[in-house]
Amino acid sequence: MRTIVCLKRVPDTETRIRVDASGVRIDTAGVKYVVSPYDEYAIELALRAKEGAGLGEVDLVTFGDASAQEALRKGLAMGADSALLLVGEPDMDGLATAKTLASELKESDAPLILFGAKAADDDQQQVGPMFAVLTGRACVTGVSTFTLEGDKAICHREVEGGTEVVEVGLPAVLTITKGPHDPRIASLKGIMAAKKKPLVEKAAQLHPSRMRVHALREPAARPAGRIVGQGPDAVPELVRLLREEAKAI
């Protein structure tokens, strides 16, 4: 069975982000980029489904500029079979991104298309469900793990106090969140093999964005901490400050 994983290249979650001089974009100088962590979970589950069946194919797709090749190569090194880069300049409009991906994949015969539950940079959780609607596929969100049984997927979703099991017929779109399986680390053999796997670039079919970023601001600096005393004698004053100033109790 063929599974497609749509992924996104994002700034490393440990990178210090700064706003550039325009005030509407981040300063990319010195920023390290990675595959969005939830997309790595999607790749891992796709590879496990392939390995469990003993056959199949995992293909990767992303929308971005030429530098997104790095993210695709990482997925290929993990074990994916091929990759497609839709060359264009995405922005924060999730619907425009979903339309671009749908224009390419709407006629795909892949029974299963996976997305990360959300991107680590914009946290919108939109593109996967929008893509499903645009392509006429069933969609299950927030899937932590799944199994395939014939022409259906049995999806597990973590909910408060338990696990929800959802059965969905194929073809379907699943958005993947953190689950019991950590993404594998690419081996040296996988990294070398990735260099020979097909990675195709083609111009993306762009759709106009209806979203505009007016300003980005860095979080306000935290006020300096206060030491109210030492030992048990400081407790009454601490309690007073928490009650009267911080309004925390």
Secondary structure, 3 states (H helix, E strand, C coil): CEEEEECCEEECCCCCCCECCCCCCECCCCCCEEECHHHHHHHHHHHHHHHHHCCCEEEEEEEECHHHHHHHHHHHHHCCCEEEEEECCCCCCHHHHHHHHHHHHCCCCCCEEEEECCCCCCCCCCHHHHHHHHHCCEEEEEECEEEEECCEEEEEEEECCEEEEEEEECCEEEEECCCCCCCCCCCHHHHHHHCCCCEEEEECCCCCCCCCCCCCCCCCCCCCCCCCCCCHHHHHHHHHHHHHCCCCC
